[in-house]
Structure formats: structure tokens, C-alpha cells
Amino acid sequence: MKLQPDKSDVQTLTAHGPGWVAINNEKVEGSVVLGSRGERFAWDCTDFDQLGAAHFAQLASLDAELIIFGSGARLRFPQPAWLQSLMAQRIGVETMDTAAACRTYNILAGEGRHVVAALLVEPPTPPAHGS
């Protein structure tokens, strides 16, 4: 799906699809952390079941106002124990599917908020073979 953000100087998510997102029109395959103040790095997870407290502790060091967690193709909530490091620093977390997280990040970043999107980008599922 192609996204059309307003013109902004911050990094924006310009498109997404199965197994990828586009940051400023650059296709990125795999999970990624993206921030409105220029933060950007690969997030070491390809599946929701691989996530743990260490993934979210890594986000706490970014000192954002809000973390938007894109949980993949469908909405799944992180375990409360995973969020302890963020709660200790009073950093808010919103969870949504990755497509919604892309749109929400663009809106908040465009408003000048210090927001970070942690996007779980799962590999595309291969098509089922018919019999």
C-alpha cells in the first residue's frame, strides 16, 4: 500500500507490504525501529514469538515520548513484563498492527512529536499449493 504523507523533514514511512516497509521511499526488508529524530536501526526479530523484554529495553534508551509498536500483520499485545523498562521511564506504548503503526507514526512525527515506531515486519507467507 502506498502512503502519501505531507511534506516533512522527518523520516517517514512511505509504503508497506508483506515483508517490507519503505522509509523515505527506500524499501527495507525486515523489522526496523524508526524515530522522528533520525533514529533508525534493524530490530532483531522476524516473528512475534521471538520478542522479549530485551527488545523493548532497547527502545527505552531512545527516550521517546511514545513508542508505537507495530505487531505484524495482525494485532498482538506484548506481555506486560516486556514493557517494564519503558514504564519505569514513563514512556508510553501504543500497540497496533504494523500497517496502522506506519500511518500513526507519520501523523505524530509530522506534528513534531518525538515518536519511535518499532515495526515487526514478518516475512511474507508463501502461497499455499493447491492439490
FENURWO-V813924 format. One record per backbone hydrogen bond with DSSP energy under -1.0 kcal/mol. CO is the residue of the C=O (numbers start at 0). NH is the residue of the N-H. If there is no record, write none. Layout:
# FENURWO-V813924
CO:NH
CO:NH
This chain:
# FENURWO-V813924
0:15
11:23
13:2
14:21
16:19
19:16
20:27
21:13
22:25
25:22
27:20
30:42
31:118
32:40
33:116
34:37
38:34
40:32
42:44
46:49
47:50
51:55
52:56
53:57
55:59
58:61
59:62
64:91
65:115
66:93
67:117
68:95
69:119
71:97
78:81
79:82
80:83
82:86
83:87
85:90
86:89
91:66
93:68
95:70
96:100
97:101
98:102
99:103
100:104
101:105
102:106
103:107
104:108
105:109
106:110
107:112
108:111
112:114
113:64
113:65
114:35
115:67
116:33
117:69
118:31
